[in-house]
Amino acid sequence: MKNKKNLLAFPYLLWSAGFIIIPLCMIFFYGFTDKTNRFTFANVVSIVEGENLKALGISILLALIATLICVLLSYPLAYILSGSGMKQSGFMIFVFILPMWMNFLLRTLAWQTLLEKNGVINMILHFLHLPVLNIINTPYAIVLGMVYNFLPFMILPLYNALSKIDPSVIEAARDLGANSFQTFVNVIFPLSIPGLISGITMVSVPALTTFVISDMLGGGKILLIGNVIEQEFKQANNWHVGSGLSIVLMLFILLAMGLTAKYDKEGGSYF
């Protein structure tokens, strides 16, 4: 039986080796070597250079803003859904998952069409004699794209964590004299922290590393660290610097994974 299990696991191990382990080894090789294949930290240290550091700072700022907006939008909705009936909450969760079935590029392109100067939204506003929106190719459009694309990744873990809370715990808090606010602060919110941490991780990591959203909604005028890495690989053909910058982003990802592992020990993620 053990040999059969090992045999069944072989395709997964082969897949992991070909598409995870080998690419990571290549990233670390290029990241810590120069063009003569000599060991160096210069590629990693290049993150503190002017344009690279500025791009990283903007990426962190926009990712934090998008994550905060996702939290503010998702928590009340997840709380309401967790208290509704199974059929109603299941249907609403399906509604939020449905857009994720569409290609990521198509979803972002749709917002580009909506937000451009002669786009659908501005045409409607012009028809209603209202001021038009000029947010395309700005940080606001990038944050909007991040929130739209990554919002389900915040809702689902929060809903999963809140729906697991035993109603008897809430009833016990109220029987002991706690009002609704005290019950939320002292009981509901602490119990939902694993889902919150999981959601923050699932939103902040792709928001920090994205380059498609800034390309399409920022018009290439606002460089995020993902755009810089893309340019190093595709335009400058400098795999060493691109890999070094990628290693720096890996540190942020590992930090996020560490926080998730610490607070979400029971697997608060919906996925």
C-alpha positions as CSV (number, residue, x, y, z in Angstrom):
1,M,0.0,0.0,0.0
2,K,2.8,2.4,0.9
3,N,4.5,1.7,-2.5
4,K,1.2,2.4,-4.3
5,K,0.9,5.8,-2.5
6,N,4.4,6.7,-3.4
7,L,3.7,5.8,-7.0
8,L,0.6,8.0,-7.0
9,A,2.6,10.9,-5.5
10,F,5.3,10.6,-8.2
11,P,3.4,12.8,-10.8
12,Y,3.0,15.5,-8.2
13,L,6.7,15.3,-7.2
14,L,7.7,15.5,-10.8
15,W,5.4,18.6,-11.3
16,S,6.9,20.2,-8.2
17,A,10.4,19.6,-9.3
18,G,9.8,20.9,-12.8
19,F,7.7,24.0,-12.0
20,I,8.6,24.9,-8.4
21,I,12.0,23.6,-7.3
22,I,14.0,24.0,-10.5
23,P,12.7,27.6,-11.2
24,L,13.5,28.6,-7.6
25,C,17.0,27.2,-7.9
26,M,17.4,29.2,-11.1
27,I,16.2,32.4,-9.4
28,F,18.6,31.9,-6.5
29,F,21.5,31.1,-8.9
30,Y,20.9,34.2,-11.0
31,G,20.1,36.4,-7.9
32,F,23.4,35.7,-6.2
33,T,25.7,35.7,-9.2
34,D,26.9,38.3,-11.7
35,K,27.3,37.9,-15.5
36,T,30.5,36.1,-15.0
37,N,28.8,33.6,-12.6
38,R,30.7,34.9,-9.6
39,F,28.9,35.1,-6.2
40,T,27.6,38.5,-5.3
41,F,25.0,40.3,-3.2
42,A,24.9,43.2,-5.6
43,N,21.7,42.0,-7.3
44,V,19.8,41.8,-4.0
45,V,21.3,45.1,-2.6
46,S,20.1,46.8,-5.8
47,I,16.7,47.0,-4.2
48,V,17.9,50.1,-2.2
49,E,18.8,52.0,-5.4
50,G,16.8,55.1,-6.2
51,E,14.1,53.8,-8.7
52,N,13.9,50.3,-7.3
53,L,13.5,51.6,-3.7
54,K,10.8,54.1,-4.9
55,A,9.0,51.3,-6.8
56,L,9.1,49.1,-3.7
57,G,7.8,51.9,-1.5
58,I,4.9,52.7,-3.8
59,S,4.1,49.0,-4.1
60,I,4.0,48.5,-0.3
61,L,1.9,51.7,0.1
62,L,-0.7,50.7,-2.6
63,A,-0.8,47.1,-1.3
64,L,-1.5,48.3,2.2
65,I,-4.2,50.7,1.0
66,A,-5.9,48.0,-1.1
67,T,-5.7,45.5,1.8
68,L,-7.2,47.9,4.2
69,I,-10.1,48.7,1.9
70,C,-10.7,45.0,1.4
71,V,-10.8,44.5,5.1
72,L,-13.3,47.4,5.6
73,L,-15.5,46.1,2.8
74,S,-15.2,42.4,3.6
75,Y,-15.6,42.2,7.3
76,P,-19.1,43.6,7.6
77,L,-20.2,41.5,4.6
78,A,-18.7,38.3,5.9
79,Y,-20.2,39.0,9.3
80,I,-23.7,39.4,7.7
81,L,-23.3,36.3,5.6
82,S,-22.1,34.2,8.5
83,G,-25.3,35.1,10.4
84,S,-27.7,34.4,7.5
85,G,-29.2,31.1,6.4
86,M,-27.1,28.5,4.7
87,K,-28.9,28.9,1.3
88,Q,-28.7,32.7,1.3
89,S,-25.0,32.7,2.3
90,G,-24.1,30.0,-0.1
91,F,-25.7,31.9,-3.0
92,M,-23.9,35.2,-2.0
93,I,-20.6,33.4,-1.8
94,F,-21.3,31.9,-5.3
95,V,-21.9,35.5,-6.6
96,F,-18.5,36.7,-5.3
97,I,-16.7,33.6,-6.6
98,L,-18.3,33.9,-10.0
99,P,-16.1,36.8,-11.4
100,M,-13.0,34.7,-10.4
101,W,-14.0,32.2,-13.2
102,M,-13.2,34.9,-15.7
103,N,-9.6,35.5,-16.8
104,F,-7.7,37.9,-14.7
105,L,-6.6,39.9,-17.7
106,L,-10.1,40.2,-19.0
107,R,-11.4,41.5,-15.6
108,T,-8.7,44.1,-15.5
109,L,-9.2,45.1,-19.2
110,A,-12.9,45.6,-18.4
111,W,-12.0,48.2,-15.7
112,Q,-9.7,49.9,-18.2
113,T,-12.6,50.2,-20.6
114,L,-14.9,51.5,-17.9
115,L,-12.4,54.0,-16.5
116,E,-10.8,55.5,-19.6
117,K,-11.6,59.1,-20.4
118,N,-14.1,58.1,-23.1
119,G,-15.2,55.0,-21.3
120,V,-18.6,53.8,-20.2
121,I,-18.6,55.5,-16.8
122,N,-17.6,58.9,-18.1
123,M,-20.1,58.6,-21.0
124,I,-22.9,58.0,-18.4
125,L,-21.7,60.9,-16.2
126,H,-21.5,63.2,-19.2
127,F,-25.0,62.2,-20.3
128,L,-26.2,63.1,-16.7
129,H,-24.3,66.4,-16.8
130,L,-22.1,65.3,-14.0
131,P,-18.3,65.8,-13.6
132,V,-16.3,63.1,-15.3
133,L,-13.8,60.9,-13.6
134,N,-10.1,61.2,-14.5
135,I,-8.7,58.4,-12.4
136,I,-7.3,56.2,-15.2
137,N,-3.5,56.0,-15.2
138,T,-3.4,57.1,-11.6
139,P,-2.7,55.3,-8.3
140,Y,-6.5,55.4,-7.6
141,A,-7.2,53.2,-10.6
142,I,-4.5,50.7,-9.6
143,V,-5.9,50.5,-6.0
144,L,-9.4,50.0,-7.5
145,G,-8.2,47.2,-9.7
146,M,-6.4,45.5,-6.8
147,V,-9.6,45.7,-4.6
148,Y,-11.8,44.4,-7.3
149,N,-9.5,41.5,-8.2
150,F,-8.5,40.5,-4.7
151,L,-11.6,41.2,-2.7
152,P,-13.0,37.6,-2.8
153,F,-9.7,36.4,-1.3
154,M,-10.5,38.5,1.8
155,I,-14.2,37.7,2.0
156,L,-13.9,33.9,1.9
157,P,-11.4,33.4,4.7
158,L,-13.3,35.9,6.9
159,Y,-16.6,34.2,6.2
160,N,-15.1,30.8,6.9
161,A,-13.7,31.9,10.3
162,L,-16.9,33.7,11.4
163,S,-19.1,30.9,10.4
164,K,-17.1,28.5,12.6
165,I,-17.8,30.5,15.7
166,D,-20.1,28.5,18.0
167,P,-23.3,30.5,18.6
168,S,-23.4,29.2,22.2
169,V,-20.2,31.2,22.9
170,I,-21.9,34.4,21.8
171,E,-25.0,33.6,23.8
172,A,-22.8,32.9,26.9
173,A,-21.2,36.3,26.5
174,R,-24.6,38.0,26.4
175,D,-25.9,36.0,29.3
176,L,-22.9,37.3,31.3
177,G,-24.1,40.9,30.6
178,A,-22.0,41.8,27.5
179,N,-23.7,44.1,25.1
180,S,-23.4,43.8,21.3
181,F,-20.3,45.9,21.1
182,Q,-18.5,44.1,24.0
183,T,-19.5,40.8,22.5
184,F,-17.9,41.7,19.2
185,V,-14.7,43.2,20.6
186,N,-14.1,40.5,23.2
187,V,-15.5,37.4,21.5
188,I,-16.3,37.6,17.8
189,F,-13.3,39.6,16.6
190,P,-10.6,37.6,18.5
191,L,-12.0,34.4,17.2
192,S,-12.0,35.8,13.6
193,I,-8.4,36.8,13.7
194,P,-7.1,33.6,11.9
195,G,-9.4,34.3,9.0
196,L,-8.5,38.0,9.0
197,I,-4.7,37.2,8.9
198,S,-5.3,34.6,6.2
199,G,-7.3,37.2,4.1
200,I,-4.7,39.9,4.6
201,T,-2.0,37.5,3.4
202,M,-4.0,36.4,0.4
203,V,-4.6,40.0,-0.6
204,S,-1.4,41.8,0.3
205,V,1.0,39.3,-1.4
206,P,-0.5,39.4,-4.9
207,A,-1.2,43.2,-4.5
208,L,2.5,43.7,-3.7
209,T,3.8,41.6,-6.6
210,T,1.4,42.5,-9.3
211,F,2.5,44.3,-12.5
212,V,-0.5,43.6,-14.8
213,I,-2.8,45.9,-13.0
214,S,-0.4,48.8,-12.9
215,D,0.4,48.3,-16.6
216,M,-3.2,48.3,-17.7
217,L,-4.8,50.7,-15.2
218,G,-1.7,52.8,-14.5
219,G,-0.8,53.2,-18.1
220,G,2.8,52.3,-17.3
221,K,3.3,55.7,-15.7
222,I,3.4,54.3,-12.2
223,L,6.1,51.7,-11.7
224,L,5.6,49.1,-9.0
225,I,8.3,46.7,-8.0
226,G,6.6,44.0,-10.1
227,N,7.0,46.2,-13.2
228,V,10.7,46.8,-12.4
229,I,11.3,43.0,-12.2
230,E,9.3,42.5,-15.4
231,Q,11.4,45.1,-17.2
232,E,14.7,43.6,-15.9
233,F,13.7,40.2,-17.3
234,K,12.0,41.2,-20.6
235,Q,13.4,44.5,-21.7
236,A,16.9,44.8,-20.1
237,N,17.4,41.0,-20.3
238,N,19.2,41.2,-17.0
239,W,18.1,38.0,-15.2
240,H,20.6,38.6,-12.4
241,V,19.1,41.9,-11.2
242,G,15.6,40.7,-11.8
243,S,16.2,37.5,-9.8
244,G,17.8,39.5,-7.0
245,L,14.8,41.8,-6.7
246,S,12.5,38.7,-6.8
247,I,14.4,37.3,-3.9
248,V,13.6,40.4,-1.9
249,L,9.9,40.0,-2.7
250,M,10.2,36.4,-1.5
251,L,11.2,37.6,1.9
252,F,7.9,39.5,2.1
253,I,6.0,36.4,1.0
254,L,7.8,34.3,3.6
255,L,7.0,36.8,6.3
256,A,3.3,36.7,5.3
257,M,3.3,32.9,5.3
258,G,4.9,32.9,8.8
259,L,2.2,35.2,10.2
260,T,-0.5,33.0,8.6
261,A,1.1,29.8,10.1
262,K,1.2,31.5,13.5
263,Y,-2.4,32.7,13.7
264,D,-4.2,30.3,11.3
265,K,-3.1,27.0,12.8
266,E,-6.5,25.4,12.1
267,G,-6.6,26.4,8.5
268,G,-9.0,29.4,8.5
269,S,-8.8,29.8,4.7
270,Y,-11.9,29.0,2.7
271,F,-9.8,27.4,-0.1
